[in-house]
């Protein structure tokens, strides 16, 4: 199975860190988005297997982009990524059907474990 990922984060550094972690774990980075509008557009174009979605981004934020992507594709697998560890944000992301939630700064093992679990649940 192809393991293609779309990384959505307004921080170029965070996109680079995630891309490095995921690439080294065997995932192909299909595209990178710097805001929610780009994330939705690139999701439609590339149909990645998993999306990492930062919560706080300019314009369309991560929660809004998650809801748009899930409306377009109810089977979309989106992992929310944020430095915000607030329970209400996590709960809203779960209600919007995010697959999981990663808190920055994250460890490589945490990211790989989350992605492995999501892919294993597909089989």
DSSP file (Angstrom, degrees, kcal/mol; ACC not computed):
  #  RESIDUE AA STRUCTURE BP1 BP2  ACC     N-H-->O    O-->H-N    N-H-->O    O-->H-N    TCO  KAPPA ALPHA  PHI   PSI    X-CA   Y-CA   Z-CA
    1    1 A X              0   0    0      0, 0.0     2,-0.1     0, 0.0     0, 0.0   0.000 360.0 360.0 360.0 133.7    0.0    0.0    0.0
    2    2 A X        -     0   0    0      1,-0.1     2,-0.5    25,-0.0    25,-0.1  -0.473 360.0-154.3 -66.7 142.3    1.3    3.5   -0.8
    3    3 A X        +     0   0    0     23,-0.2    25,-2.7    -2,-0.1     2,-0.4  -0.748  24.2 170.5-121.7  82.2    1.7    5.6    2.2
    4    4 A X  E     -a   28   0A   0     -2,-0.5    45,-1.8    23,-0.2    46,-1.8  -0.787  11.7-164.2-101.1 136.8    1.4    9.2    0.9
    5    5 A X  E     -ab  29  50A   0     23,-2.8    25,-2.2    -2,-0.4    26,-1.2  -0.923  15.8-154.2-124.3 142.1    1.1   12.1    3.3
    6    6 A X  E     -ab  31  51A   0     44,-2.1    46,-2.8    -2,-0.4     2,-0.6  -0.975  17.0-155.8-108.7 125.6    0.0   15.7    3.0
    7    7 A X  E     -ab  32  52A   0     24,-2.2    26,-3.0    -2,-0.5     2,-0.6  -0.911   9.6-172.9-105.4 120.2    1.7   18.0    5.6
    8    8 A X  E     +ab  33  53A   0     44,-3.0    46,-2.7    -2,-0.6     2,-0.3  -0.943  27.2 128.7-117.0 112.7   -0.2   21.2    6.5
    9    9 A X        -     0   0    0     24,-2.5     6,-0.1    -2,-0.6    48,-0.1  -0.945  53.2-138.8-159.9 138.1    1.6   23.6    8.8
   10   10 A X  S    S+     0   0    0     46,-0.4     2,-0.6    -2,-0.3    24,-0.1   0.639  86.9  84.1 -76.5 -11.8    2.2   27.4    8.4
   11   11 A X     >  -     0   0    0      1,-0.2     4,-2.3     2,-0.0     5,-0.2  -0.823  64.9-159.2 -93.9 118.1    5.8   26.8    9.8
   12   12 A X  H  > S+     0   0    0     -2,-0.6     4,-2.4     1,-0.2    -1,-0.2   0.878  94.9  55.3 -60.5 -37.4    8.3   25.8    7.2
   13   13 A X  H  > S+     0   0    0      2,-0.2     4,-2.5     1,-0.2    -1,-0.2   0.921 107.8  47.3 -62.3 -45.1   10.5   24.4    9.9
   14   14 A X  H  > S+     0   0    0      2,-0.2     4,-2.7     1,-0.2     5,-0.2   0.894 111.5  51.1 -65.4 -39.3    7.7   22.1   11.3
   15   15 A X  H  X S+     0   0    0     -4,-2.3     4,-2.7     1,-0.2    -1,-0.2   0.922 111.5  48.4 -60.9 -42.9    6.9   20.9    7.8
   16   16 A X  H  X S+     0   0    0     -4,-2.4     4,-2.3     2,-0.2    -2,-0.2   0.913 111.9  48.5 -64.5 -43.7   10.5   20.1    7.3
   17   17 A X  H  X S+     0   0    0     -4,-2.5     4,-2.4     2,-0.2    -2,-0.2   0.942 114.7  44.8 -62.6 -48.3   10.8   18.2   10.6
   18   18 A X  H  X S+     0   0    0     -4,-2.7     4,-3.0     1,-0.2     5,-0.3   0.916 112.4  52.1 -62.7 -42.9    7.6   16.2    9.9
   19   19 A X  H  X S+     0   0    0     -4,-2.7     4,-2.6    -5,-0.2     5,-0.2   0.903 110.7  48.3 -60.1 -41.3    8.7   15.5    6.3
   20   20 A X  H  X S+     0   0    0     -4,-2.3     4,-2.1     2,-0.2    -1,-0.2   0.932 113.8  46.1 -65.3 -46.1   12.1   14.2    7.6
   21   21 A X  H  X S+     0   0    0     -4,-2.4     4,-0.8     1,-0.2    -2,-0.2   0.948 117.4  43.0 -60.4 -50.0   10.4   12.0   10.3
   22   22 A X  H ><>S+     0   0    0     -4,-3.0     5,-2.7     1,-0.2     3,-0.5   0.893 112.9  51.4 -68.4 -40.8    7.8   10.6    7.9
   23   23 A X  H ><5S+     0   0    0     -4,-2.6     3,-1.6    -5,-0.3    -1,-0.2   0.911 108.5  51.7 -61.6 -42.2   10.2   10.0    5.0
   24   24 A X  H 3<5S+     0   0    0     -4,-2.1    -1,-0.2     1,-0.3    -2,-0.2   0.711 107.8  54.2 -69.0 -18.0   12.7    8.1    7.2
   25   25 A X  T <<5S-     0   0    0     -4,-0.8    -1,-0.3    -3,-0.5    -2,-0.2   0.306 128.2 -95.3 -97.7   7.6    9.8    5.9    8.3
   26   26 A X  T < 5S+     0   0    0     -3,-1.6     2,-0.3     1,-0.3   -23,-0.2   0.577  81.3 132.0  95.2   9.7    8.9    5.0    4.8
   27   27 A X      < -     0   0    0     -5,-2.7     2,-0.5    -6,-0.1    -1,-0.3  -0.729  50.4-135.5 -94.7 145.9    6.1    7.5    4.0
   28   28 A X  E     -a    4   0A   0    -25,-2.7   -23,-2.8    -2,-0.3     2,-1.0  -0.882  13.5-135.2-100.2 126.3    6.1    9.6    0.8
   29   29 A X  E     -a    5   0A   0     -2,-0.5   -23,-0.2   -25,-0.2     3,-0.1  -0.712  22.5-176.6 -81.6 106.8    5.3   13.3    1.3
   30   30 A X  E     -     0   0A   0    -25,-2.2     2,-0.3    -2,-1.0   -24,-0.2   0.855  62.6 -22.6 -72.9 -36.1    2.9   13.9   -1.5
   31   31 A X  E     -a    6   0A   0    -26,-1.2   -24,-2.2    -3,-0.1     2,-0.4  -0.984  53.1-132.7-167.7 163.3    2.6   17.7   -0.8
   32   32 A X  E     -a    7   0A   0     -2,-0.3     2,-0.4   -26,-0.2   -24,-0.2  -0.993  17.0-164.0-128.9 137.5    3.0   20.4    1.8
   33   33 A X  E     -a    8   0A   0    -26,-3.0   -24,-2.5    -2,-0.4     3,-0.1  -0.940  14.2-160.3-121.2 143.0    0.5   23.2    2.6
   34   34 A X  S    S+     0   0    0     -2,-0.4    24,-0.3   -26,-0.2     2,-0.3   0.423  77.9  16.0-102.3   1.4    1.2   26.4    4.5
   35   35 A X  S  > S-     0   0    0     22,-0.1     4,-2.1   -26,-0.1    26,-0.1  -0.966  85.4 -95.3-159.3 173.9   -2.5   27.1    5.3
   36   36 A X  H  > S+     0   0    0     24,-1.4     4,-2.3    22,-0.7     5,-0.2   0.850 118.4  55.0 -66.0 -36.3   -5.9   25.5    5.4
   37   37 A X  H  > S+     0   0    0      1,-0.2     4,-2.2     2,-0.2    -1,-0.2   0.937 111.2  45.2 -63.0 -46.1   -7.0   26.6    2.0
   38   38 A X  H  > S+     0   0    0      1,-0.2     4,-3.2     2,-0.2     5,-0.3   0.894 109.9  56.4 -61.9 -39.8   -3.9   25.1    0.4
   39   39 A X  H  X S+     0   0    0     -4,-2.1     4,-2.2     1,-0.2    -2,-0.2   0.917 108.7  45.8 -60.1 -44.6   -4.5   21.9    2.5
   40   40 A X  H  X S+     0   0    0     -4,-2.3     4,-2.1     2,-0.2    -1,-0.2   0.930 115.3  47.0 -64.1 -45.8   -8.0   21.4    1.1
   41   41 A X  H  X S+     0   0    0     -4,-2.2     4,-1.8     1,-0.2    -2,-0.2   0.926 114.9  45.2 -62.4 -46.5   -6.9   22.1   -2.4
   42   42 A X  H  X S+     0   0    0     -4,-3.2     4,-2.8     1,-0.2     5,-0.4   0.824 108.8  57.3 -69.7 -30.8   -3.9   19.8   -2.2
   43   43 A X  H  X S+     0   0    0     -4,-2.2     4,-2.5    -5,-0.3    -1,-0.2   0.944 109.0  45.8 -62.1 -46.1   -6.0   17.1   -0.6
   44   44 A X  H  < S+     0   0    0     -4,-2.1    -2,-0.2     1,-0.2    -1,-0.2   0.866 116.8  45.7 -64.2 -36.2   -8.4   17.1   -3.5
   45   45 A X  H  < S+     0   0    0     -4,-1.8    -2,-0.2    -5,-0.2    -1,-0.2   0.920 127.2  23.1 -74.1 -44.5   -5.4   17.1   -6.0
   46   46 A X  H  < S-     0   0    0     -4,-2.8    -3,-0.2    -5,-0.1    -2,-0.2   0.652  80.7-148.9-102.4 -17.9   -3.3   14.3   -4.4
   47   47 A X     <  -     0   0    0     -4,-2.5   -43,-0.1    -5,-0.4    -4,-0.1   0.937  27.4-161.1  46.1  58.6   -5.8   12.3   -2.3
   48   48 A X        -     0   0    0     -5,-0.2    29,-0.3    -6,-0.1   -43,-0.2  -0.202  24.7-124.3 -67.9 161.9   -3.1   11.4    0.3
   49   49 A X  S    S+     0   0    0    -45,-1.8    28,-0.4     1,-0.2     2,-0.3   0.856  93.5  12.6 -73.2 -36.5   -3.5    8.5    2.7
   50   50 A X  E     -b    5   0A   0    -46,-1.8   -44,-2.1    26,-0.1     2,-0.4  -0.993  65.8-153.5-141.7 147.0   -3.0   10.7    5.7
   51   51 A X  E     -bc   6  78A   0     26,-2.4    28,-3.5    -2,-0.3     2,-0.5  -0.973   6.4-152.2-117.8 134.3   -3.0   14.4    6.4
   52   52 A X  E     -bc   7  79A   0    -46,-2.8   -44,-3.0    -2,-0.4     2,-0.5  -0.946  22.5-167.8-100.1 128.3   -1.1   16.1    9.2
   53   53 A X  E     -bc   8  80A   0     26,-2.8    28,-3.0    -2,-0.5   -44,-0.2  -0.942  15.0-144.8-127.2 111.6   -3.0   19.3   10.0
   54   54 A X  E     - c   0  81A   0    -46,-2.7    28,-0.2    -2,-0.5     3,-0.1  -0.433  12.2-144.0 -65.4 146.2   -1.7   22.1   12.2
   55   55 A X  S    S+     0   0    0     26,-1.6     7,-2.8     1,-0.2     2,-0.9   0.949  84.0  56.5 -78.1 -51.4   -4.5   23.7   14.2
   56   56 A X        +     0   0    0      5,-0.2   -46,-0.4     6,-0.1     2,-0.3  -0.735  69.7 137.2 -93.6 106.0   -3.3   27.3   14.2
   57   57 A X        -     0   0    0     -2,-0.9   -22,-0.1     2,-0.1   -23,-0.0  -0.973  55.2 -95.9-141.3 154.0   -2.8   28.6   10.6
   58   58 A X  S    S+     0   0    0    -24,-0.3   -22,-0.7    -2,-0.3     2,-0.6  -0.314  93.9   0.1 -69.1 154.7   -3.7   31.9    8.9
   59   59 A X  S    S+     0   0    0    -24,-0.1     2,-0.7   -23,-0.1    -2,-0.1  -0.576 135.5  25.2  73.1-117.2   -6.9   32.1    6.9
   60   60 A X  S    S-     0   0    0     -2,-0.6   -24,-1.4     4,-0.1   -23,-0.2  -0.720  89.3-144.6 -80.8 114.9   -8.7   28.8    7.2
   61   61 A X     >  -     0   0    0     -2,-0.7     4,-2.7   -26,-0.1     5,-0.2  -0.189  26.0 -96.1 -78.5 176.4   -7.4   27.2   10.4
   62   62 A X  H  > S+     0   0    0     -7,-2.8     4,-2.6     1,-0.2    -7,-0.2   0.856 121.8  50.6 -62.9 -39.2   -6.8   23.5   10.9
   63   63 A X  H  > S+     0   0    0     -8,-0.5     4,-2.0     2,-0.2    -1,-0.2   0.911 113.0  46.7 -66.3 -40.7  -10.1   22.7   12.5
   64   64 A X  H  > S+     0   0    0      2,-0.2     4,-2.1    -9,-0.2    -2,-0.2   0.927 113.4  48.5 -64.6 -44.4  -12.0   24.4    9.7
   65   65 A X  H  X S+     0   0    0     -4,-2.7     4,-2.8     1,-0.2     5,-0.2   0.892 108.7  54.7 -63.4 -39.5   -9.9   22.7    7.0
   66   66 A X  H  X S+     0   0    0     -4,-2.6     4,-2.7     1,-0.2    -1,-0.2   0.931 108.7  48.3 -56.8 -46.9  -10.4   19.3    8.8
   67   67 A X  H  X S+     0   0    0     -4,-2.0     4,-1.7     2,-0.2    -2,-0.2   0.888 112.2  48.3 -64.4 -39.6  -14.2   19.9    8.5
   68   68 A X  H  X S+     0   0    0     -4,-2.1     4,-2.1     2,-0.2    -1,-0.2   0.936 113.1  47.6 -65.5 -45.9  -14.0   20.8    4.8
   69   69 A X  H  X S+     0   0    0     -4,-2.8     4,-2.8     1,-0.2    -2,-0.2   0.913 111.8  49.9 -62.3 -42.8  -11.9   17.8    4.0
   70   70 A X  H  < S+     0   0    0     -4,-2.7    -1,-0.2     1,-0.2    -2,-0.2   0.834 109.5  52.2 -66.6 -31.0  -14.2   15.4    6.0
   71   71 A X  H  < S+     0   0    0     -4,-1.7     3,-0.3    -5,-0.2    -1,-0.2   0.881 114.5  42.6 -69.1 -37.6  -17.2   16.9    4.1
   72   72 A X  H  < S+     0   0    0     -4,-2.1     2,-0.3     1,-0.3    -2,-0.2   0.865 135.7  14.0 -73.4 -37.7  -15.4   16.2    0.8
   73   73 A X    ><  -     0   0    0     -4,-2.8     3,-2.4    -5,-0.2    -1,-0.3  -0.807  61.7-168.4-144.2  95.2  -14.2   12.8    1.8
   74   74 A X  T 3  S+     0   0    0     -2,-0.3    -4,-0.1    -3,-0.3    -1,-0.1   0.708  91.3  57.1 -58.7 -19.5  -15.7   11.2    5.0
   75   75 A X  T 3  S+     0   0    0      2,-0.1    -1,-0.3    -5,-0.0    -5,-0.1   0.394  76.9 130.1 -92.2   3.0  -13.0    8.5    4.9
   76   76 A X    <   -     0   0    0     -3,-2.4     2,-0.7    -7,-0.2   -26,-0.1  -0.289  53.1-141.0 -58.9 139.4  -10.1   11.1    5.0
   77   77 A X        +     0   0    0    -28,-0.4   -26,-2.4   -29,-0.3     2,-0.5  -0.908  27.1 175.8-107.6 109.5   -7.6   10.3    7.7
   78   78 A X  E     -c   51   0A   0     -2,-0.7    21,-2.7    19,-0.3    22,-1.0  -0.956  18.0-162.3-121.0 128.2   -6.4   13.5    9.4
   79   79 A X  E     -cd  52 100A   0    -28,-3.5   -26,-2.8    -2,-0.5     2,-0.2  -0.946  20.6-138.3-107.7 118.5   -4.0   13.8   12.3
   80   80 A X  E     -cd  53 101A   0     20,-2.3    22,-3.4    -2,-0.6     2,-0.4  -0.548  17.6-165.7 -78.3 140.6   -4.2   17.1   14.0
   81   81 A X  E     +cd  54 102A   0    -28,-3.0   -26,-1.6    -2,-0.2     2,-0.3  -0.994  20.9 144.5-129.5 127.8   -0.9   18.7   15.1
   82   82 A X  E     - d   0 103A   0     20,-2.2    22,-2.4    -2,-0.4   -28,-0.0  -0.997  53.1-136.8-159.1 156.0   -0.6   21.6   17.5
   83   83 A X  S    S+     0   0    0     -2,-0.3     2,-0.7    20,-0.2    20,-0.1   0.488  84.9  97.7 -87.5  -5.5    1.4   23.2   20.3
   84   84 A X        -     0   0    0      1,-0.1    -2,-0.0     2,-0.1    20,-0.0  -0.751  51.9-175.8 -86.2 118.8   -2.0   23.8   22.0
   85   85 A X        +     0   0    0     -2,-0.7     2,-0.3    18,-0.1    -1,-0.1   0.025  32.2 141.4-101.1  27.3   -2.6   21.1   24.5
   86   86 A X     >  -     0   0    0      1,-0.1     4,-2.0     2,-0.0     3,-0.3  -0.514  52.1-139.4 -78.0 134.6   -6.1   22.4   25.5
   87   87 A X  H  > S+     0   0    0     -2,-0.3     4,-2.7     1,-0.2     5,-0.2   0.856 100.7  55.8 -59.1 -39.3   -8.7   19.8   26.1
   88   88 A X  H  > S+     0   0    0      2,-0.2     4,-2.2     1,-0.2    -1,-0.2   0.874 108.0  48.0 -66.8 -35.8  -11.5   21.7   24.3
   89   89 A X  H  > S+     0   0    0     -3,-0.3     4,-2.3     2,-0.2    -1,-0.2   0.914 112.8  48.7 -68.4 -42.6   -9.4   21.9   21.1
   90   90 A X  H  X S+     0   0    0     -4,-2.0     4,-2.2     1,-0.2    -2,-0.2   0.926 112.2  49.0 -61.6 -44.5   -8.7   18.2   21.3
   91   91 A X  H  X S+     0   0    0     -4,-2.7     4,-2.7     1,-0.2    -2,-0.2   0.896 110.1  50.8 -64.2 -40.3  -12.3   17.4   21.9
   92   92 A X  H  X S+     0   0    0     -4,-2.2     4,-1.8     2,-0.2    -1,-0.2   0.907 110.3  49.7 -64.0 -40.5  -13.4   19.6   18.9
   93   93 A X  H  <>S+     0   0    0     -4,-2.3     5,-2.4     2,-0.2    -2,-0.2   0.896 111.9  48.3 -64.2 -39.9  -11.0   17.9   16.6
   94   94 A X  H ><5S+     0   0    0     -4,-2.2     3,-1.8     3,-0.2    -2,-0.2   0.910 109.8  51.6 -67.0 -42.0  -12.2   14.5   17.8
   95   95 A X  H 3<5S+     0   0    0     -4,-2.7    -1,-0.2     1,-0.3    -2,-0.2   0.851 106.0  55.2 -62.0 -32.8  -15.9   15.6   17.3
   96   96 A X  T 3<5S-     0   0    0     -4,-1.8    -1,-0.3    -5,-0.2    -2,-0.2   0.356 125.7-107.1 -82.3   6.9  -14.9   16.7   13.7
   97   97 A X  T < 5 +     0   0    0     -3,-1.8   -19,-0.3     1,-0.2    -3,-0.2   0.809  55.4 169.7  73.7  35.7  -13.6   13.1   13.3
   98   98 A X      < -     0   0    0     -5,-2.4    -1,-0.2     1,-0.1   -19,-0.2  -0.525  34.5-136.6 -67.5 145.8   -9.8   13.6   13.4
   99   99 A X  S    S-     0   0    0    -21,-2.7     2,-0.3     1,-0.2   -20,-0.2   0.842  73.1 -23.9 -74.9 -34.0   -8.0   10.2   13.6
  100  100 A X  E     -d   79   0A   0    -22,-1.0   -20,-2.3    -7,-0.1     2,-0.4  -0.937  58.0-121.2-164.7-178.0   -5.6   11.4   16.2
  101  101 A X  E     -d   80   0A   0     -2,-0.3     2,-0.4   -22,-0.2   -20,-0.2  -0.990  14.4-165.5-144.2 126.6   -3.8   14.3   17.7
  102  102 A X  E     -d   81   0A   0    -22,-3.4   -20,-2.2    -2,-0.4     2,-0.5  -0.951  13.3-146.0-114.5 134.8   -0.1   15.1   18.1
  103  103 A X  E     -d   82   0A   0     -2,-0.4   -20,-0.2   -22,-0.2     2,-0.2  -0.865  32.1 -94.8-102.0 129.8    1.2   17.8   20.4
  104  104 A X  S    S+     0   0    0    -22,-2.4     2,-0.1    -2,-0.5     3,-0.0  -0.569 106.6  47.5 -77.4 148.0    4.3   19.8   19.4
  105  105 A X  S    S+     0   0    0     -2,-0.2     2,-0.3     1,-0.1    -1,-0.1   0.561  87.3 178.8 -76.0 137.6    7.1   19.4   20.2
  106  106 A X        -     0   0    0     -4,-0.1     2,-0.3    -2,-0.1    -1,-0.1  -0.683  25.9-123.1-106.8 159.8    6.8   15.7   19.3
  107  107 A X     >  -     0   0    0     -2,-0.3     4,-2.0     1,-0.1     3,-0.3  -0.717  22.9-121.0 -96.2 149.9    9.2   12.8   19.3
  108  108 A X  H  > S+     0   0    0     -2,-0.3     4,-2.7     1,-0.2     5,-0.3   0.913 114.2  54.3 -53.7 -45.6    9.9   10.8   16.2
  109  109 A X  H  > S+     0   0    0      1,-0.2     4,-2.3     2,-0.2    -1,-0.2   0.861 106.5  51.7 -61.2 -36.0    8.7    7.6   17.9
  110  110 A X  H  > S+     0   0    0     -3,-0.3     4,-2.1     2,-0.2    -1,-0.2   0.921 112.0  45.5 -65.8 -44.5    5.4    9.3   18.8
  111  111 A X  H  X S+     0   0    0     -4,-2.0     4,-2.4     2,-0.2     5,-0.2   0.942 115.2  46.4 -64.5 -48.7    4.7   10.3   15.2
  112  112 A X  H  X S+     0   0    0     -4,-2.7     4,-2.8     1,-0.2     5,-0.2   0.904 111.9  51.3 -63.0 -42.5    5.7    6.9   13.7
  113  113 A X  H  X S+     0   0    0     -4,-2.3     4,-2.3    -5,-0.3    -1,-0.2   0.911 110.9  48.5 -61.3 -43.4    3.7    5.0   16.3
  114  114 A X  H  X S+     0   0    0     -4,-2.1     4,-2.0     2,-0.2    -2,-0.2   0.933 114.5  44.6 -62.5 -47.4    0.6    7.1   15.5
  115  115 A X  H  X S+     0   0    0     -4,-2.4     4,-2.5     2,-0.2     5,-0.2   0.892 112.2  52.0 -66.8 -40.1    0.9    6.7   11.8
  116  116 A X  H  X S+     0   0    0     -4,-2.8     4,-2.7    -5,-0.2    -1,-0.2   0.920 109.7  49.8 -61.6 -43.8    1.6    2.9   12.1
  117  117 A X  H  X S+     0   0    0     -4,-2.3     4,-1.5    -5,-0.2    -2,-0.2   0.910 110.9  49.2 -62.0 -42.7   -1.5    2.5   14.2
  118  118 A X  H  < S+     0   0    0     -4,-2.0     4,-0.4     1,-0.2    -2,-0.2   0.925 114.1  45.3 -63.9 -44.3   -3.6    4.4   11.7
  119  119 A X  H >X S+     0   0    0     -4,-2.5     3,-1.2     1,-0.2     4,-0.5   0.888 110.5  53.4 -67.6 -38.4   -2.3    2.3    8.7
  120  120 A X  H >< S+     0   0    0     -4,-2.7     3,-0.8     1,-0.3    -1,-0.2   0.810 101.7  60.2 -66.0 -28.1   -2.7   -0.9   10.6
  121  121 A X  T 3< S+     0   0    0     -4,-1.5    -1,-0.3     1,-0.2    -2,-0.2   0.633  94.6  65.8 -74.0 -12.1   -6.3   -0.1   11.3
  122  122 A X  T <4        0   0    0     -3,-1.2    -1,-0.2    -4,-0.4    -2,-0.2   0.733 360.0 360.0 -79.1 -22.4   -6.9    0.0    7.5
  123  123 A X    <<        0   0    0     -3,-0.8    -1,-0.2    -4,-0.5    -2,-0.2   0.470 360.0 360.0 -88.1 360.0   -6.2   -3.7    7.0
